């Protein structure tokens, strides 16, 4: 049976609640990615696999603490994270974001 906007879901599609209209564009997620780079107490630059899109979707944690972007704890340029202060040696850095 056609739904809103003339969209007809496949016969084997699971019922969806609270959705209206055809599916939107594909959105990809990276969850708990470990950025490449050495946490050695001197390195300030770390690289993500993808560029977050939107950039504000980046949730960056260091040693369990959420970091503040916009030049507070770090800046993001494309897929490169630049920390204002180098993470201490053996820090755990995790990034989750849309791309």
PEDA-V119283 format. One record per pair of residues at least 4 apart in sequence whose ideal C-beta (glycine too) atoms are under 8 Angstrom apart, sorted by the first residue. I is the first residue (numbers start at 1). J is the second residue. Records with the same first field share a line. If there is no record, write none. Layout:
I->J + J
This chain:
1->8
2->6 + 7 + 8
3->7 + 8 + 9 + 20 + 21 + 22
4->20 + 21 + 22
5->21 + 22
7->21 + 22 + 23
9->13 + 16
27->98
28->50 + 98 + 99
29->96 + 97 + 98 + 99
30->48 + 49 + 50 + 95 + 96 + 97 + 98 + 99
31->96
32->94 + 95 + 96
33->48 + 49 + 94 + 95 + 96 + 97
34->92 + 93 + 94 + 95
35->46 + 47 + 48 + 81 + 93 + 95
36->46 + 47
37->43 + 45 + 46 + 47
38->43
39->43 + 87 + 88 + 89 + 90 + 91 + 92 + 93
40->86 + 89
41->86 + 87 + 88 + 89
42->86
43->86 + 87
44->82 + 83 + 84 + 85 + 86
45->80 + 81 + 82 + 83
46->80 + 81 + 83 + 93
47->79 + 80 + 81
48->52 + 79 + 80 + 81 + 95 + 97
49->79
50->79 + 97 + 99
51->55 + 78 + 79 + 99
52->56 + 57 + 58 + 76 + 79 + 97 + 98 + 99
53->57 + 98 + 99
54->98
55->69 + 76
56->69
57->97 + 98
58->69 + 76 + 95 + 96 + 97
59->66 + 95 + 96 + 97
60->66 + 67 + 69 + 73 + 74 + 81 + 93 + 94 + 95
61->65 + 66 + 67 + 92 + 93 + 94 + 95
62->67 + 73 + 87 + 91 + 92 + 93
63->91 + 92
64->92
67->72 + 73 + 74
68->72 + 73 + 74
69->73 + 74 + 75 + 76
70->75
71->75 + 84
72->84
73->83 + 84 + 85
74->81 + 82 + 83 + 84
75->81 + 82 + 84
76->80 + 81 + 82
77->82
81->95
83->87
87->91 + 93
